[in-house]
Amino acid sequence: MEEIGFLGLGIMGKAMSMNLLRHGFKLTVWNRTLSRCDELVEHGATIGETPAAVIKKCKYTIAMLSDPAAALSVVFGEDGVLEQIGSGKGYIDMSTVDAETSSKISEAITSKGGSFLEAPVSGSKKPAEDGQLVILAAGEKDLGAIANPMFKMKGPSMIQSSYSPAFPLKHQQKDMRLALALGDENEVPMPVAAAANEAFKKARGMGLGDLDFSAVHETVSSGKGSS
């Protein structure tokens, strides 16, 4: 299994590192006070003497540092991340820092050919110990729901009013109708679905049923949709 580096063994970092070891990952750890690594070494981790040493040894390195100053120091300081980061290596910063700090680190790492992932966590000691932290990740290509690949795919054709059917609007309206019926059956109010269904019904009334479902956009752009 790929060896992972971990920089920063405070309350959160120690718990996260321990979980990685429990799940079978090989781990090289570093902390400004190296004695904090001792318990993890007892569980199978090895120590990297400097952040640069950890980066050199590991393909992927996670950082969980206390504040922006610590995050910058570990990257830009003597024996820091930048001395060994490069092509084929990834740096995952799970510290909670300001946007300027994260951007500065990202630009420095990518300029050296490395990959950067901003991944702060939501949670505290107990969720960290239990492996229940929520990770809010954003890299060069954030492919999660927030990136909304549907807009990226459909947006250009909607702007051009081009609706070659990938999934016909009439079938989408049928699906909305079924969802509303299920909601009624279980006494679950679905105001957003109801509003969407009305828009699709309006689009079918405009003769758009056989076009792609994105043609529902015409109910707004034509001024015939409701706000």
N, C-alpha and C positions, 0 to 999 in steps of 0.2 A: 504494500500500500504506500502511496506517495507520502513522503515526509513533509510535515507542515511546521512552519515556524510560528511562534507566538511571542509578541513583544508586549510586556506590561502585565504584571501579575498582582494587581490590586484585588479588591473584593470580587469584582466582576471577572477580570481576566483569569484569576486562579480557578474560579468555578467553571468557566468556559473551557479552560485547558484540561481540567480534570475530566470533563465530559468527553472531550476528544480522545483522551487516553482510554477511558472506559469503553469507547466504541471502536477501539482497535487501531486508532491512528498513531503513527510514529510522530513524535513531537520533539522539536528543539525549542527551548524557551530562553528568554532573556528578560531580566528586570534590572532597573538601575541599582537596586540593592540585591546582589546576586544570591544572598542567603534565602531570599523568598522563593527561590527555585528548588530548594532542598526537598520539600514534601513531594513536589511533582517528579523529581528525580527518583524518589522512592517508589513511585508508581510507573516508572519506565521512561520518563522524559530524559533528554540530554540537555546540557547547558551550552548556549552560545555565549561567548565572552562579550560580544558586542552586537549591536543590531546588524552591522555589516556582515559579521560572521554567520548570523542566522540567515540573512538573505542569500549569502553565497552558497549555503548548504541546501536550502529549501527552494522548491519551485514556487510554492505559495506561502506567503507570510501574512499573518493576521496581527493587527495592532489594536490594543485596547488600553488607551492612555488617558490620563486624568483630565487634561485640559489642552487648549490650543498650543500653549507654550511647550508642553511636553511632546505633543504630536509633531511640532515643527523641529524641535531639538533632535528627536530620534531620526528624523528624515535628513535634515540638513547639517547636523552636528558632526564632530569628528567621529570616525568609525560608524557613521550613520548609514541609513538605508541607501542613499544615493551612491555610495562608494561601490556597491555591488549589484544594484538593480540593473536589469537590462532585458534584452529580448528573451522571451520564453519564461520570464518570471512575473508573478503577480503579487500585488500588494493590496490587502483588504483592510481598510481603516474603519474599525468599528467604534472608534472614539466619537463622542459627541462634541463637535467643534463648530465654529461659525463657517459660513459659506466661503468667506475669503481664504480662510486657512485651508479648507478642503480643496479649493480651486488651485491654490499655490502648490500643494502637495501633488495633486493630480497632474498639473502641467510639468512639474519637475520630473516625475516618474515616467510619464509618457514621452517626454523629450529624450529620455535615456533609452527608450525602446521597451520599457516595462508596461504592464497593464495595471490599471488602477480601478478599484471598486470602492465607492463610498458606501458604507453599510452600518450606520449607527443603529443601536438597538433600543427597543422600548422594554423596560423591565428592570428589576433590581436583583438583589442577592438570591432570593429564593427561586425566582424563575430561571436565573442563570444556573443554579445548582440542579434544577429539575430539567434543564434543557428546553425551557418554554419561553425563551425570549422571542420577541417579534423583531425581525430584521428588516430595516427600511433601506433597501439597496438601490443604488443608482450608479451605473457604469457608463461606458462609452455608448453602449446600445442597450438601453433599459427596455427589455422585451416583456415586462409585466403589463398588467391591465392598465396602469396609468399611462403607458405609452400609446394606448388605444390604436392597435394595428388596424382595426376596422375603419377608422377615420382615414388612416394613411392609404388604405386600399381603395375605399369608396370615394374619398374626398375629391380627387382630380376629375373623375367621371361626373360627379354631381355638379361640379363647377361648370362643366361643359354640357350639362343636361344630356348626358349620354348614359342610357340605362339598359344596356344589353343584359338580358336576364341570366344571372348566375343562380338566383333564387327568386322566383316570381312573387310580386307584391301580393297577389291574391292568396298565395299559400302562407305568406307571413301574416296576413290578416286572419286567416283561418287559425293559425297557431295562437295569435293573440286572443281570439274568441274562445279557444279551448282553455287557455290560461285563466281567463275571466270566469268561465263556467266552473273551473276547479276552485277558484277563490270563493265564488258564491256558495258552492257546495259545502265548503269548510268555514264559511262565515269570516273570510279574511278579506278586509278591504284592500283593493288594489287600484288606487287613484291614478298612479302613473300609467299602469297597463291600460286602464280605461281610456285615458287621454290619448295614448298611442293608438288604441284600437279605433277611436273616432277619426284620427288622422288617416289611418289606412283605409277606413271606410270611405272617407272623403276622396282619397286618391283613386279608389276603385270607381267611384261615381264620376270621376274625371276621365275614365277610360284607360287608366294606367295599370290595370290588374295584371296584364301579361308582361309588363316590363319588370326590371329588377326592383327589389323591395326598396332600394335607395331612392326610387322615384317619388317616395313619400315627401321628399324635399320639395317637390313642386307645389304641394299644398301650402307651403309657406312662401316660397319664392314668387308664386303667382298672386299672392295676396288673398288667397281663398281659405287659408288655414286660420285657425284660432290661435291667439297668443297664449 
